[in-house]
Amino acid sequence: MQAIILAAGMGKRLGDLTRNNTKCMVKVNGVALIDRL
């Protein structure tokens, strides 16, 4: 299986969640979004 993960940018609309990280590194229940894929 091949896939493209669109995870570019700082995600300014996510406010404090992305102040120091990119969108793909935002944690949900202690796990980064990129790790959930």
C-alpha positions in Angstrom: 0.0 0.0 0.0 1.3 3.5 -0.8 0.0 6.7 0.8 0.8 10.4 1.0 0.5 12.0 4.3 -0.2 15.8 4.1 1.3 17.1 7.3 3.0 20.3 6.3 2.7 23.7 8.0 2.5 25.0 11.5 -1.3 24.9 11.8 -1.8 28.4 13.1 -5.5 27.9 13.5 -4.8 25.3 16.2 -3.3 28.1 18.4 -1.4 26.9 21.5 -1.3 23.3 20.3 1.0 24.1 17.5 3.1 26.9 19.0 6.2 24.8 19.1 5.3 21.8 17.0 3.9 21.1 13.5 0.3 19.7 13.1 1.4 16.1 12.7 3.2 16.3 16.1 0.1 17.4 18.1 -0.6 14.9 20.8 -4.0 13.3 21.3 -4.3 11.2 24.4 -0.5 11.3 24.7 0.2 10.0 21.2 1.3 12.2 18.3 -1.1 12.3 15.3 1.6 11.0 12.9 2.1 7.9 15.2 -1.6 7.1 14.9 -1.4 6.5 11.1 
